Each structure stands twice: as structure tokens, then as C-alpha cells.
């Protein structure tokens, strides 16, 4: 088949979306399919991204948006979709494309429009909550324990406040635009032939939180993982000679990082906590660690191979996420490496961490700390959960297994034409 993949994140420099897309297109190419990759991009330089990555020539379409909140979003969405759709249409005709597969929020509406114009089937992968939340995270207040129930005008008023801070009254007139923007993205997504939700949680929320997608077919197909490649990257010597716990990811409110130190204290864990990543809450975590006399070693952002080395040799992964995780790449990589996980039960985490089989799940900071203590004190439990995680990721998430399902979906849609 001849497949056009339009993605907001390629090449896979950082973030799970880019690596997931890369594993998809790499596996499809290895099976003899002709794969074309297109990427919308805003900015002058492409953020240093190469025009070619692992033999994939990236057909980049550049847009421009003024650096003004809400107006910027209008230029990146409504003003952009039509022009990018025509660019995709040219690629479809030039490359004789059989099927389009869009990834994420900038690509999906334009790809659906292009597919309808060119009479081609289109699949849209949804990896987070952009069809349901203007901010794509369902968090109306970083300090609130509950997630936003719906993008109503009253809830939008509440979610604007922590984001706009002192200027929030000036942002209130933008709420009608926010509602229109969200509705237009939902309408576009509803015209896809199939929506691929990467987790059962994403599928459930797409079906239950909005009626706009009623009647649109939704398939749960997870992100593919290069299990052997991940394991090969983690074979270097251990970075520490002593046991340690690890956190990998952004230090931000949606990641629940303020639970890290309280969980360590609750667990009575004297191992170092290695943090691979950075973000706006680094200083807060560091201050909390100093007050609590917890040994935290900040590594900052590292190259992927080095990150996997730290992850692969860890005794425990702590995953304190607050926001509704769609399908965490860190959890998948930890599972592939056989690292036992203590995780907060959010979003699609249950698809990876099966309680008592591949890891431990909790719903409070106290319970997270108790799980960390259990894992640190029980070598056999760590071994059993690590083995279960390795087996589960091989059977459910390995790239050949996932791409089998994607290929079958493509063939079904192309066969209807």
C-alpha cells in the first residue's frame, strides 16, 4: 500500500508521540509499504529538525502564527487547516496514496479534509484529549484533584484563571472562540473513517464526553514499541552502583511531580531518587527534597539512549501522574525493560500497569508511598512484576503486533473503495 502519514511530531526528537509515529512508519516500511511522512510546522527554523530522518523525507508544510494567545491558536487551526489540506491533496495525487493516517491535533482536521476532497480513506490517531479539551489535558486547575468534567462556558471560565493569572478577566471574551475551536475540531474528527484511540481510557472519554463523535468508528490500538531496540539501548553499565528509584518526564503539574517527595518520605526510602527530565516545578521539587532530607539527583533532559540506561537499571519507576495519561511512553519503556512500577491510576495507565501483575496502582499520595515501600522491601515482588511487565508489553504493545492491526485496518478501508 501507499500510505501518507501526517504527524505533528516528527522526527522523534523528544516526547512519546514522535517515537510512536516513528515505530509505526518504520515497521510499515520494513513490510514493503511505501510510506510518505508530512509534518505541519510553525516557526522559521523547524527547531533544528532534519529534512530527512532514517531515510524518510519529511514533507514539511510551514505555517505562521502571531505570538498572541488565542489569536495564535486561530492561525494554527482555522486559518491553517484548509491550506494544509490542499498541500496534502497534492501529495496524495503525486504519490498515488491509498490511505491517509493523521496523528494529533494539527494534522487530523486537515487530513480529513484532504481525504474527503481526494476520495481516500483516512484514519486519525488520538493520543491525548485535544478533541475534548481546549488545553488538551482536562485539567481546569493544577491544584484541583478532580479533572474537568466538560468544556462548558463555566468550566472554561475556571480553567482560564490559572493559565492567564492576573490577566484572566481579559481572556474571558475568548471563551466563545474556544468553544467554536473545540467544536470545529470535533466535527472534523467525526468525518474520519476510523478514529484510533491509543488506550481504552481515550476511547471511553471520546464516546462518553461528547455526542459529536457518535456514529464514528473508534478502534483501540495502542502505540507500537520497539521492544528489542529499547532493551539494546539499556545494556550499558549501570550509572549507579547502588539501588535507586527513578522518575522520567517533565516536572510539571499534570505529571503530579509534587507527589514524588511525599511518597518517598511515606515509603521511608533511603535510595536516591534519580529524576530524568526538567520543567517549571524543578525548584519546588528540589526545595521539598531538601526540607525532607531526600536524596534527589537531577539529571535534566538526556539523550534517549542515556535516559533508557537510567530507566533500565532502576529498581523502581515512580509514576505520580496527576493528569489523565493517554498511554505513557515511559511506562511502556519501563515495562519493556522489566522495571517494576508504582503508578497513580490515571487515564490509560491501566492498559499498561495491571495491578499486581505488571506493577502497582494507587489513587492517593499515601498509597503511592506504600507501594514504593512494598517494592523496595520485596525483591521477589519486584522480580515477578518486572517479568510480568516484560511479557505483557511483548504480547500487547510490540511493534509487529500493533502494526498487524494497523495494516488490517488499512486493507479493510482501502478494499471498500
N, C-alpha and C positions, 0 to 999 in steps of 0.2 A: 504494500500500500504506500501511497504518497501522503504524508502527514505533515500538516502545518501546526506547530506548537507556538502559541503566543503567550509569553510569560513576562510578568513584571520584574522577575528576579532571575537574571542570567547574565553572565556565568555565575557559578556558585562560589562567590567570594566569602559571604557570611550569611548566616540565617538558614533555617531549615528549608524554606521554600525553594531556594536556589539549588540546594543539594538534591531535594526530592525531584525537581524537574530534570536535573542532570541525570539522575539514575534512570528516569523514565526514558529520556531520549537516547541515552547511551545503550540501554538494553534493546530498545526498538531498532536502533541502527545495527546492532550486533545480530539481530534476527533477519536482516536483509531489507528492512523497510527504508524508504527514502524519507528522511526527516529534515524539515526546514524549521529553523528557530527564528522567531521575530520577537523584538522587545520594544515596547514604548519607553521613552526616556525623556525626562525633563532636566534641563541643565545644559551647560555649554560643553562640558568635557567628558561626559559619560562616566564620571567618577573614576577614571583610570581603567575602565573595563576594556578588555581587548575586543577587537572586531572578530577574532577567531578564537575559539576555545575548544581544545581537543578535537580539532577538525570540523567543528560546527561553525559555519559562517553566520554571525548574528546579524540578521536584517533589522537594523535599528531604525526606528521612526522617532524623530525628535519633536518634542513639543516645547512650548514656552508658557510660563505662568508667572504673573507678578507676585512678589513676596508679600502679599497681603492676605491675612486669614480670610477664609470663606471665598473671597474673590479668586484666590489661588486655586481653591478646590473647584470652582466653576470652570476655570480654564483647563484644569487637569481632567475634568469629567465631561460635562455637557458640550463644551466648545471643542473637545478633543475627539470624542468617540466617532463622529462622522468622518473626519479626515483620516483617522487611523483605520477605520473600516474600509475606506477606498484603497488605502495602501495595502491592506491585507487582501483585498479583492484582486489587486494587480499580481500579488504573489500567487494567489490561487490559480489565476489564468496562466501565468508564466511557468509555474512548476507543475501544473496539472494536478492539483491537490485533490485527494479523495475525501479527506476528513480533517476538520479543524479541532484542536484541543486547546482551550484557553485556560490560563492559570491566573487566578487572582483578579482584583477589582478593576484595574485599568484595562486589562486585556479582554475580560469577559464580555462587557457590553458591546465593544467594537467588534469582537469576533462573531458574536451572534448576529449583528447587523450585516457583517460581510458574508456570513454563511447564508443568510436569507437572500441577499442580493445575488449571490452566485449559485444558489440552489445546491448547497453542500450541507451534510450533517455536521453538527457542532456539539462538542462536549465541553462542559465548564466544570473545572475542579474548584471547589470551595474549601479553602484551608483555614479560614477564620470567619469572623462574624460580620464582614462588610455588608452582606445583604440585609442584616438585621439591626445594625447599629451604625450611626454616622461615624463614630470613632473606631468602629470595628473591634471593640473589646468588651462591650456590655458592662463597663464599669462607669457608673454615674458619679461615684465619689471614691477616690482611692482609700479613704479611711473607713468606708462603709463595708460591713461584712457581706451584705447581700448584693446580688447582681441586679442590674437594671431589668425590670420586667418587660418593658416595651418602650419604643421611641415615640411616646406621646408628647404633646406640647409641654405638659407639666414636667415630665421627666427630662425633656431636653433643657428646660429652664434650670433644673437642678444640676444636670451634667455640665452645662456651660460654666457654672460658677467656679468650680475648682480649676478649670482649664484656662479661663480668661482672667481669673483672680480679681484684682481691684477693678478691672475694666469690664466686668461681666455685664453691667447694665447696657453697655454699648453694643454687646454682642447679641442681645435679645432680639433685635429686628432681623437677625439672620436665621431665626428658627423656621420661618416659612420656607426659606431656601433649603435648609437642612432636611425638612420633611419632603420637599419636592425631589431633592437629590436622591434620598433613600428610595422613594417610590419609583423613580426612573431606573435605578439600578435593579430593583426587584422586577420591574416589568421586562427589562432586557433579559434577565436571567430566566424568567419564566418562558421565554421563547426558545431556549436551548432544547435540543433533542433529549439530552440527558444531563443531569447535574450529578457530578461525582462528589459526594461528601467523604472526607478523609477519615471520619470517625462516626460511630453511632450517635455520639452527642451532637455533632454538627447536623446530622440528618434529622434527629429528633427536633432540634431547635428550628431548623428550616421549615419543618412541617407544622410545628405547633405554635410558633411565634408570629406567623403571618399567613394570611389566606391568599396572598398574591401568587404563591408557588403551588397552590392546589391544582392538581392535574398534571404538573410537570414531573417527569420520572426522576427519582432520586435513587442512586446506587451508592452503597457504602463500599468504597475501595480505598484502602489505606495508602499512605505514601510508601514507595519502594525503598528498600535499604540494601546497600551493597555490603552484606554481612562479612564476606571474606576480606573485602577491601578495608573495612573498619578494623577487623582483627589484625590484619597485616600492619596497619598504621600504628597499632598499640604495642608492638612487640619489642620496642626498645627497652633499655634497662629502666627499672623503676626510678622515678625522680626523687623519691624519699626512701630511706631505709627503714622507716617506722610506719605503722599503720596510720591512715588518715581518712577523714571524710572529705567529700568534695561537693561543691556546688558549681554548676556550669550555666552561665547565662547572664542576662542583663540584670543589673542591680536597679530595679525599678518597681513601683508599687504593684503592677499587675503580676509580677513574679513572686510577690509575697516575701521578699528578702528580709523584712523586719522580723519574720518568724525564726530566722536562722539561729541567732544567738540565744533567744529564749529556749528554743528546742535543744540546743547544745547544753545549756545550763540545766534544763529539766532532766536530760539524759545523764548528767554527771560525766560527760565525755571528756577525757583528757587528751584525746588525739588532736592533732592540728586539724583545723578546717581550712582546706585549700579552696579559694574562690577564683575560678577562671572566668573572667568577664569584667565588666565595668558598667557604670551608669550613674544616674543622678543621686542614688541613695548610698553610694560608697562611703561617704563621710559618716553618714548616720550608722551604718553597719559597723564601721571601724570604731566609732565612739562607743557604741553598745558593747562591742567586744572588749574594749579597754576597761570599761566600767565593770564588766562581768569576769575579767581575767581569763578570757577565752583566747586561745592561740589561733589567730586567723592570719593566713598567708595569702595576700592579694597578688595574683599573677597578671591581672589585666587581660586584655584580649590577646590571644595567642593564635599562631597558625593552626590549621585544623589538625595536622599530624601531632603537634605538641599537645593540643587540647585532648586528643584521643589517648595520648600516652598518660596524661594525668588521670583521665577518666578510667582507663583500662586497669591501672594499678591501684585504684582506690579500694578501700574496704567497704565503703558505703557511699551511695549517692543520696544526698538530701535534696528533695524537690518540694519546696514550700509554696508552690504557685497559688496565687490568690485569684487571678483571672481564670476564665473558662478555657483551659488549654484545648486546642483543637486536636492535635496529635503531636506531642512534643518530640522533636528530633533527638534531644538529649536523652530522653527515656528510651527511645529506640536504640540509640548507640550504646547506652549502658546495658540494655538487655542483650544486644549482640555480643558484648564483651563479658557477659556473665557477672555484672556488678549488681549486687542486691540494692534495692531502692526503698527508701522511706519517703512516701509521697503524700501530699494533700490530694484528696479525692475531688478533682475539678475537671469538668468537661470530658474530653476524650481520654483522660488518663487511664480510666478503667479498661480501655481496649488494650492497653499495654501491660499495666500493672494489675494482675489478678491476685486478689487478696489471698495471702498465704500460699500462693503457688509460684508467682514470679516476683513478689515484693509485698510491701505492707502499705495499706492505705489508711489515712486518718482524716478527720474533719475539723480538728482543733489543734492549736499550737501545742497544748499539753499532750494530746495523743500522739502528735508527731514526735515530740521529745521521748515519749515512752517507747515508740517504735525504734527510734535511734538507739536507745539503751538496749532494747531486746537484741537488735542486730549486733551491736558492739560486744555484747556479753555471750553470744551464742554462735560459735564458729560453725557448727553443723547447720544451723538455720541459714546463715549466710551462704554456705555451700549449696544447700538444697534450693534456695530461692534463685541463686545465680544460675544453677543448672537449668531450672525451670524456665528462667527468662531466656536463656540461650536457645532452648528448644522451641519456645513459643515464637520468638522472632524469626527463626528459620522456617517454621511452618506457616506463619501468617503474613510476615512482612518482607521476606527476602525478595529482591527484585524479580527473579524469574517467576515466582509465584504471583506477585502482583501484576506484572506485565502480561502474564497469561490472561488474566481477567480483563485488562485494558484492551488487549488485542481482540478478544472475543467480542467486546462491546463495539469496537471499531467495525469489525466484519459484519456484525448484525446491522449496524446503521448504514454502512456502505451497500450492503445487499438489498436494502429497501429501495435504493434509487432506481 
